[in-house]
Amino acid sequence: MSTPREADLSKVRTIPVAGRPNKVSASEFAVPPGDDRSFAAFVRSLPDVLKAADFRRVVDAVVQAHRAKRAVIVMLGGHVVKTGTGPLLIALMRRGIVTDIAMNGSAAIHDFEIARCGATSEDVAAGLRDGTFGMAEETGRGLNEAFVAGMAAGWGMGESVARALESEPALAHPELSIVLQAHRLGAGVTVHAALGGEIIHQHPAASGAAIGDTSHRDFRRLAASVEQLHDGGVVLNCGSAVIMPEVFLKALTVARNLTGGRPTNFTTCDIDMQRHYRPRVNVVQRPVLAGGAGYELTGHHEIMLPLLAWAVVEALG
C-alpha cells in the first residue's frame, strides 16, 4: 500500500509583509479617552475601519448635502417614533438639515398618539385575546376623519394629520410630534399607508377612498421631493423594513421617468437593528447603481439616531 503524498512546504514561496496590500493600518485604530472628552473627540476617536468608517461617511454626506442645499429625506418606521428619537429629527428639521420626512402608517399613528395623549404602543398580545387590539376610539376616529377632510380639501395624508393636530385645542405634547413640527417648519411630510395593515383601518370611521386618496397624493409629493436628491442629496431609511423601501423605489423611478434619468449621485443609508432584503436592495444597492454610494448601519434606533444627529450637528458647528 503506497504512502499518501504530502505537499512539500519547504518549497513554498513567501513574500515580504511590507509589500503586501493590507486592509488595516495602525493609524486607523481607535483612540482611548484623553483630556478632550467632547462628543467631537469621541467621533474622532472611533476606529477608521468597517462600520465606524461608514458612519463617518454618512455623517459627511448629510453635512455636505445641507451645505449644498440638497434634499435630506428621512424615511421612518413606527419603532423610530416609539423609541423616542422624534425630538432629534425635529431638531434637524429646525436647523434645515432634514428637508423631508416620509413615514409608514404605523409611524404616523404612534406620532399622533404621542401628540394627543403623551403615550403610545399598546400590549398587542393582551388586546388580541379579547379583540380590543387596535380599537382605540380617539386614534381611529381622529385619524380617519382627518383623511376624509384631507380628501375633500386636496391634502396629502401627512398634511391631513398635521392639520388635524393643529385644530386640537389641548394636545399633550405638540412639540414631540414629527408630523406637526414638520408641517410647522415647512419640511415635507408624507405618510404611506398599507391598506389593511394598520390599526386605524379596522375602525368604523375608516374610509378606503380617503386613505387611498391622501396617501397616493403623498406618494406623488414624495416623488417630487426625490428629484431634489440629484448631485449630493441623502436618503436615510430608519426602521422601515418593507413599506418605505418599496415606496422609495417607485418614487425614484417616477422621478427619473419625468426628469430624464435624474436624480443620480446621491447617498443612501439603511439604519436598522437587523438586516432585511428590501432595504438592502431597494435603498442601499439599486438606487445608486447610476452613481452615488449606499451604506448599512446596524444598531438600535435609540442609540444609532442620537449618534448620527449629534455627529451631524457637531460637524456643522
N, C-alpha and C positions, 0 to 999 in steps of 0.2 A: 504494500500500500504506500503510495507516494506522499511525501510531506507537503502540505499546502504552501503555496507561495506567499511571501511576505514582501511588502514594499520596503525598499532599502532607503531608510531615512537619511543615511549618510550622504546620499546624492541629491537631497532636496536643495533647491536654490532659495536663498534668502535675499531680502532687500533691506537697505538701511531705513530705520524708522523715520529719520529726518526727511527722507524723500517720499514717504508715504502720505497720501491725502488723508487728513484726519477731520472728523466731524465735530470734535470738541477741543477747544483750546483752554488752557488755564486762565486766560484773560476773560473768559466767558463765565467763570464761576460766580456763585453768589457771594455777597459781601455781608459779614455779620454786623450787627448793630454797633454803631460808633457814637461819637459825640452828637452828630446830627440825627435826631430821632423824628424828623419831619416826615410827612407822607411822601413828599417828593424823594427823600432819601430812601424810603422803603421801596419805592418803584425802581429807583436806580439800582438798588441792591439785589434785585431779582437776577437769577442766572440768565444769561442771554442765550438760552437754548430752548428747543421744543416749544411748549405752550406758553412759557413765560415770554419768549421772543415774539410769538404770535400775538399775545396780549398787548405788547408794546406797539406792534404794527397796527392793530385795530385802534388803539388809542390815537396813534398818529394819524390814521386815516380819518377819524372823526374830527380831530383838530384841524387838519388840512381842509376838510370839506367845509367846516364852519368858516374858516378864513377865506376860502374861495367862493363862499356863498352858494354852495351846492346843497342839495337835499340830504338830510339825515333822517331816514324813515325807520321808526322802531315799531316792530310788529310784536304783538303780545298774545300770550295765552292766559287763561284765568289764574294760574298759580302765581304769576308775576304780581298780580294785584293782591292775592291772598297772603303773600309773604311780606307785604308791607313795603314794597320798593317804589310805590307810586310817588312819594314826595321827591325821590331822586329824579324821576322822569319829568315831573313838574318843574323842578329847579333847572333842568337842562332846557326845557322849553322856554322858561322865563329868560334865560340867558341867550335865547335864539339859536341854541346849538341843535336841538331836536326840532325839525321842521314839521314832521308829520307823525301821527300815531295811528296805527291800524291794528285793530284787535278782533279776536273772535267773540262770539256771543257771550260765552261764559265770563270773559274778562269784563264786558260791559255790565253784566248782571252783578258781579261782585263789586264793581266800581259804584254802581247805582245804590246798592245796599249800604256800602260804607258811607256814601254821601248822605243818605237819608236816615239811616239807623245807627251808624257808627260801628256796625258789626256785620259779619257775613260768614259763609261756609257752614252749612248745617251738617248734622250727623246723617249721612246718606243711609247707612245700614239700618239705623233705628227708624227712619221715616219710611223706608222701603217696606218694612214689615207690616205697617198698618195703612200704607197707601197715602201717607202725608208728605212724602219726599217731594220737594219742589213745589208745594202747594201754597206758598206764602202769598196771601191776598194782595198786600201792598206792592210787592215786587212785580207779580204778574200783571196786575191791573195797571199799575203806573207805567210800566214799560210798553205794554201793548197799546194803551191809549196814546202814548207818545208816538208810536209808529203810525197809528191811524191819523193823528193830527199831522204828522210829517208827510204822509202820503198826500193829504189834501193840500198841504202848503208847498209841496215840491222840495222837501228837505231830505237829506240823507239820514240814515239810521243814527249815526253819531251825532249829527246836529239835532235830531229829534230828541235824543236822550238829554243832550245838554240844555236844550230849551225847556224841557220838562223839569229838569232840576232847577233852572233859573226861576221858574214860576212857583216853586215850592216855598211857602212862607217861612218854614222853620226846618232847615237842614241841619243834621247833626254835625257833619264835617264837610262843608263845601270845599274847603281848602285842600282836602285829600282826594278829591275826585279828578282823576286824569282826564276824563271826558269833559267835565265842566271847565276845568282850568285850561285845557287845550282850546276850547271854544272861546273863552275869555281872552286868551293870549293871541288868538289869530293863527294858531297852528292847525294844520289839517287833522281832522279826527274822523275816522271811518270805522264802522262795525260790520263784520262779515258773518252773517248768520248761517247756521247749518240746520235747516228746517227739520224739526222733529228731534233735534239733538240737544235742546236747551230747555230748562225747566219752565220757562215762560210760554213755551209753545203748547203746553198742556192746560193752560189757564182758560177759563170760559171766555175771557175777553180777547183771546188770540185771533188775529186776522191774518191768514196766509197771504192775502193780497197786500196788506200793509207791510208785513215782514219782507216779502219779496220785493216790493216796490222800493222801499227805503234802503234795503241792503244792496240791491242792484245799482241804485244811484250811487251808493258809496263805492261799489266796485268801479264805476266809471270815474269817480273822483280820485280814487287811488291810482288808476291807470294814468290819469293826467299828472298826478304828483310824481309818478315813477319817471316821467320824461325828464325831470329835473335832476336825475342822478348822473346824467352824462358828464364824463370827464371829471371824476373826483367825488361823486356822491357816495353815501354809505347806507346799507340796509342791515339792520340788526334784527334777527328773529329770536325772540326770547320766550321760550317755553311753549310755543305752539308747535306740536309735533306733526299736525296734519293740515288743519284748515288754512293757516296763513301761508305756509309754503306753497300749497296748491293755488290759493288766490293770487299770491305774488307772481307765480309763473305765468298765469293767464294775463294778469295786468301788464306784465313785462312784454308779452308778445303783442298785446294790443298797442302799447306804446311804440314798439318797434315797427309794427304794421303801419301806423299812422305817421311816423316821422322818418321813414326811410332807413330803418335799422338802428336808431338810437332809442335808449341810451346804451353806451358801452363805456368801458374803462372806469368802472366803479368797484367798490369793495363791499363784500357781503360777509356776514358772520352769523353763525348759529350759536346761541348761548343756551344750553340746557343741561339738566342734571344727568341725562343719559343720551346715548346716540340713537338716532332714528333714520330710517331710509329717506323719507321725504325731505326733511330739512337738509340732509347732506346733498342729495341730488338736485332738489329744486331751489335751494338757496345758495349752497356753498359751491357747487360744481357747475351745473348747466348755465346759469345766468352770466358767468364770467368767462365762458369759452371764447367769446368775441372780444375779450380784453378786460383786464381787472384782476382781482385776487379774492379768493374765498377762504374763510377760516372757520374752525370749530373750537369753541372754548367750553369745556365740560366742567360743570360745577353747579352747586345750589344757587338759585336766584338771589337768595338773601345774603349771599357772600359775593357772588360774581358781579352783580349790578352795582352795589356800592363801590367795589374796587374800580370798576370801569368809570363810573360817574366821577369819583374823586380824582382819578388819574387824568381824566379829560379836563376837568376844571383846573387842576394843578398845572397841567401843561399849557393851558391858555393864560395862566397868570391872573 
